[in-house]
């Protein structure tokens, strides 16, 4: 019974250590938050381009005639 609790405790300590190592001490600084929000904005901008590429909307239609000038 004691060994089960010891194993559970060691697992919790290992997971907590891994989380703190990945986040680091400066995980929530204003600079990091600004970088995160900029990355999200850039990804959302690129998402529209990606959807257009997937739907072949980034190329002119075959019905488009370049010789006609309006």
N, CA, C and O atoms as a DFTB+ gen file, in Angstrom:
280 C
 N C O
     1  1       0.815      -1.189       0.000
     2  2       0.000       0.000       0.000
     3  2       0.866       1.263       0.000
     4  3       0.585       2.213      -0.731
     5  1       1.908       1.268       0.816
     6  2       2.787       2.430       0.868
     7  2       3.537       2.612      -0.441
     8  3       3.785       3.743      -0.859
     9  1       3.905       1.504      -1.100
    10  2       4.635       1.619      -2.360
    11  2       3.746       2.223      -3.457
    12  3       4.243       2.942      -4.324
    13  1       2.445       1.939      -3.426
    14  2       1.525       2.516      -4.410
    15  2       1.468       4.037      -4.253
    16  3       1.513       4.769      -5.241
    17  1       1.369       4.504      -3.015
    18  2       1.333       5.941      -2.777
    19  2       2.665       6.591      -3.122
    20  3       2.706       7.724      -3.602
    21  1       3.736       5.880      -2.881
    22  2       5.056       6.406      -3.222
    23  2       5.200       6.563      -4.731
    24  3       5.728       7.568      -5.208
    25  1       4.733       5.572      -5.480
    26  2       4.792       5.647      -6.946
    27  2       3.924       6.793      -7.449
    28  3       4.341       7.543      -8.332
    29  1       2.729       6.936      -6.900
    30  2       1.847       8.035      -7.309
    31  2       2.479       9.389      -6.993
    32  3       2.434      10.308      -7.811
    33  1       3.061       9.503      -5.816
    34  2       3.711      10.752      -5.428
    35  2       4.864      11.076      -6.361
    36  3       5.012      12.223      -6.783
    37  1       5.681      10.091      -6.690
    38  2       6.801      10.317      -7.597
    39  2       6.323      10.705      -8.996
    40  3       6.953      11.528      -9.659
    41  1       5.218      10.118      -9.445
    42  2       4.654      10.495     -10.757
    43  2       4.170      11.940     -10.749
    44  3       4.404      12.678     -11.706
    45  1       3.504      12.343      -9.686
    46  2       3.022      13.730      -9.588
    47  2       4.197      14.696      -9.557
    48  3       4.155      15.739     -10.209
    49  1       5.239      14.365      -8.812
    50  2       6.427      15.222      -8.744
    51  2       7.097      15.304     -10.115
    52  3       7.540      16.379     -10.520
    53  1       7.177      14.183     -10.833
    54  2       7.800      14.185     -12.155
    55  2       6.994      15.027     -13.141
    56  3       7.577      15.789     -13.913
    57  1       5.688      14.908     -13.133
    58  2       4.839      15.702     -14.035
    59  2       4.940      17.188     -13.688
    60  3       5.051      18.031     -14.578
    61  1       4.902      17.502     -12.403
    62  2       5.022      18.899     -11.986
    63  2       6.381      19.467     -12.391
    64  3       6.464      20.607     -12.849
    65  1       7.422      18.697     -12.229
    66  2       8.749      19.144     -12.642
    67  2       8.833      19.382     -14.141
    68  3       9.443      20.354     -14.587
    69  1       8.217      18.489     -14.923
    70  2       8.227      18.658     -16.375
    71  2       7.455      19.903     -16.783
    72  3       7.885      20.628     -17.680
    73  1       6.326      20.161     -16.139
    74  2       5.529      21.351     -16.461
    75  2       6.300      22.612     -16.129
    76  3       6.341      23.535     -16.944
    77  1       6.905      22.679     -14.971
    78  2       7.661      23.877     -14.587
    79  2       8.894      24.062     -15.459
    80  3       9.299      25.193     -15.728
    81  1       9.488      22.975     -15.899
    82  2      10.651      23.078     -16.774
    83  2      10.252      23.631     -18.133
    84  3      10.953      24.477     -18.690
    85  1       9.121      23.155     -18.675
    86  2       8.674      23.623     -19.987
    87  2       8.209      25.069     -19.932
    88  3       8.487      25.840     -20.850
    89  1       7.507      25.449     -18.870
    90  2       6.991      26.807     -18.787
    91  2       8.087      27.794     -18.431
    92  3       8.121      28.909     -18.950
    93  1       8.950      27.396     -17.575
    94  2      10.018      28.284     -17.159
    95  2       9.516      29.369     -16.228
    96  3       8.328      29.431     -15.913
    97  1      10.414      30.209     -15.798
    98  2      10.054      31.268     -14.858
    99  2       9.409      32.456     -15.556
   100  3       8.650      33.199     -14.934
   101  1       9.701      32.647     -16.844
   102  2       9.204      33.826     -17.534
   103  2       8.089      33.476     -18.515
   104  3       7.978      34.095     -19.574
   105  1       7.269      32.497     -18.174
   106  2       6.231      32.041     -19.097
   107  2       5.119      33.058     -19.262
   108  3       4.476      33.093     -20.311
   109  1       4.876      33.879     -18.269
   110  2       3.741      34.793     -18.317
   111  2       4.176      36.256     -18.275
   112  3       3.441      37.111     -17.782
   113  1       5.353      36.539     -18.784
   114  2       5.810      37.926     -18.843
   115  2       5.050      38.649     -19.950
   116  3       4.545      38.005     -20.870
   117  1       4.963      39.960     -19.879
   118  2       4.261      40.719     -20.937
   119  2       4.853      40.485     -22.332
   120  3       4.124      40.454     -23.324
   121  1       6.166      40.323     -22.399
   122  2       6.792      40.092     -23.708
   123  2       6.348      38.759     -24.304
   124  3       6.042      38.682     -25.494
   125  1       6.311      37.723     -23.493
   126  2       5.880      36.408     -23.983
   127  2       4.411      36.430     -24.378
   128  3       4.031      35.818     -25.376
   129  1       3.583      37.122     -23.615
   130  2       2.166      37.216     -23.969
   131  2       1.983      37.994     -25.268
   132  3       1.123      37.648     -26.078
   133  1       2.780      39.037     -25.477
   134  2       2.710      39.801     -26.717
   135  2       3.125      38.929     -27.896
   136  3       2.502      38.974     -28.957
   137  1       4.178      38.136     -27.708
   138  2       4.625      37.242     -28.774
   139  2       3.563      36.193     -29.097
   140  3       3.336      35.874     -30.265
   141  1       2.909      35.653     -28.057
   142  2       1.843      34.671     -28.272
   143  2       0.681      35.269     -29.042
   144  3       0.177      34.654     -29.982
   145  1       0.248      36.469     -28.653
   146  2      -0.891      37.086     -29.332
   147  2      -0.530      37.446     -30.776
   148  3      -1.377      37.334     -31.662
   149  1       0.698      37.870     -31.026
   150  2       1.139      38.155     -32.395
   151  2       1.144      36.878     -33.236
   152  3       0.755      36.903     -34.404
   153  1       1.577      35.776     -32.654
   154  2       1.582      34.504     -33.366
   155  2       0.168      34.064     -33.714
   156  3      -0.075      33.571     -34.815
   157  1      -0.759      34.237     -32.789
   158  2      -2.150      33.868     -33.052
   159  2      -2.720      34.724     -34.180
   160  3      -3.395      34.208     -35.070
   161  1      -2.450      36.031     -34.146
   162  2      -2.940      36.906     -35.214
   163  2      -2.360      36.507     -36.563
   164  3      -3.085      36.464     -37.558
   165  1      -1.064      36.214     -36.610
   166  2      -0.431      35.790     -37.863
   167  2      -1.025      34.485     -38.367
   168  3      -1.279      34.335     -39.563
   169  1      -1.247      33.538     -37.456
   170  2      -1.815      32.253     -37.862
   171  2      -3.232      32.414     -38.402
   172  3      -3.604      31.741     -39.362
   173  1      -4.024      33.294     -37.799
   174  2      -5.373      33.530     -38.308
   175  2      -5.340      34.178     -39.688
   176  3      -6.169      33.863     -40.541
   177  1      -4.390      35.079     -39.910
   178  2      -4.243      35.675     -41.235
   179  2      -3.841      34.640     -42.273
   180  3      -4.344      34.651     -43.397
   181  1      -2.945      33.757     -41.900
   182  2      -2.499      32.721     -42.836
   183  2      -3.578      31.675     -43.072
   184  3      -3.592      31.027     -44.119
   185  1      -4.482      31.502     -42.112
   186  2      -5.533      30.501     -42.249
   187  2      -6.435      30.814     -43.444
   188  3      -6.843      29.904     -44.166
   189  1      -6.748      32.088     -43.655
   190  2      -7.598      32.437     -44.798
   191  2      -6.891      32.124     -46.111
   192  3      -7.521      31.656     -47.059
   193  1      -5.592      32.380     -46.173
   194  2      -4.833      32.024     -47.374
   195  2      -4.806      30.520     -47.595
   196  3      -4.894      30.053     -48.731
   197  1      -4.685      29.767     -46.521
   198  2      -4.659      28.310     -46.632
   199  2      -5.995      27.757     -47.119
   200  3      -6.032      26.834     -47.933
   201  1      -7.090      28.323     -46.618
   202  2      -8.410      27.870     -47.064
   203  2      -8.602      28.207     -48.541
   204  3      -9.123      27.387     -49.298
   205  1      -8.191      29.391     -48.955
   206  2      -8.274      29.743     -50.373
   207  2      -7.457      28.785     -51.229
   208  3      -7.899      28.390     -52.308
   209  1      -6.276      28.410     -50.763
   210  2      -5.434      27.474     -51.500
   211  2      -6.097      26.105     -51.591
   212  3      -6.065      25.470     -52.645
   213  1      -6.699      25.643     -50.489
   214  2      -7.359      24.333     -50.494
   215  2      -8.545      24.293     -51.452
   216  3      -8.797      23.273     -52.093
   217  1      -9.271      25.403     -51.548
   218  2     -10.462      25.451     -52.405
   219  2     -10.138      25.937     -53.812
   220  3     -11.044      26.174     -54.612
   221  1      -8.841      26.087     -54.121
   222  2      -8.370      26.566     -55.424
   223  2      -8.923      27.948     -55.758
   224  3      -9.161      28.259     -56.925
   225  1      -9.122      28.761     -54.755
   226  2      -9.602      30.115     -54.983
   227  2      -8.462      31.105     -55.190
   228  3      -8.704      32.286     -55.439
   229  1      -7.252      30.644     -55.090
   230  2      -6.108      31.532     -55.260
   231  2      -5.689      31.632     -56.730
   232  3      -4.788      32.404     -57.059
   233  1      -6.327      30.867     -57.613
   234  2      -6.024      30.918     -59.038
   235  2      -7.203      31.531     -59.784
   236  3      -8.345      31.427     -59.337
   237  1      -6.934      32.162     -60.908
   238  2      -8.052      32.681     -61.694
   239  2      -8.911      31.553     -62.251
   240  3      -8.425      30.450     -62.501
   241  1     -10.157      31.836     -62.437
   242  2     -11.084      30.865     -62.995
   243  2     -10.773      30.648     -64.479
   244  3     -10.185      31.514     -65.127
   245  1     -11.167      29.491     -65.013
   246  2     -10.960      29.256     -66.444
   247  2     -11.884      30.154     -67.267
   248  3     -11.664      30.344     -68.464
   249  1     -12.906      30.701     -66.633
   250  2     -13.807      31.612     -67.323
   251  2     -13.238      33.028     -67.397
   252  3     -13.793      33.879     -68.093
   253  1     -12.157      33.285     -66.701
   254  2     -11.544      34.609     -66.687
   255  2     -10.743      34.814     -67.970
   256  3      -9.918      33.978     -68.339
   257  1     -10.991      35.916     -68.633
   258  2     -10.304      36.223     -69.876
   259  2      -9.474      37.480     -69.676
   260  3     -10.028      38.548     -69.413
   261  1      -8.173      37.376     -69.793
   262  2      -7.288      38.512     -69.559
   263  2      -7.337      39.527     -70.684
   264  3      -6.911      40.667     -70.497
   265  1      -7.845      39.143     -71.850
   266  2      -7.870      40.065     -72.969
   267  2      -8.979      41.094     -72.857
   268  3      -8.932      42.118     -73.538
   269  1      -9.971      40.850     -72.020
   270  2     -11.069      41.799     -71.855
   271  2     -10.667      42.833     -70.818
   272  3     -10.318      42.491     -69.688
   273  1     -10.718      44.077     -71.204
   274  2     -10.387      45.170     -70.289
   275  2     -11.654      45.981     -70.054
   276  3     -12.319      46.396     -71.003
   277  1     -11.976      46.199     -68.813
   278  2     -13.191      46.953     -68.491
   279  2     -12.894      48.405     -68.354
   280  3     -13.796      49.197     -68.084
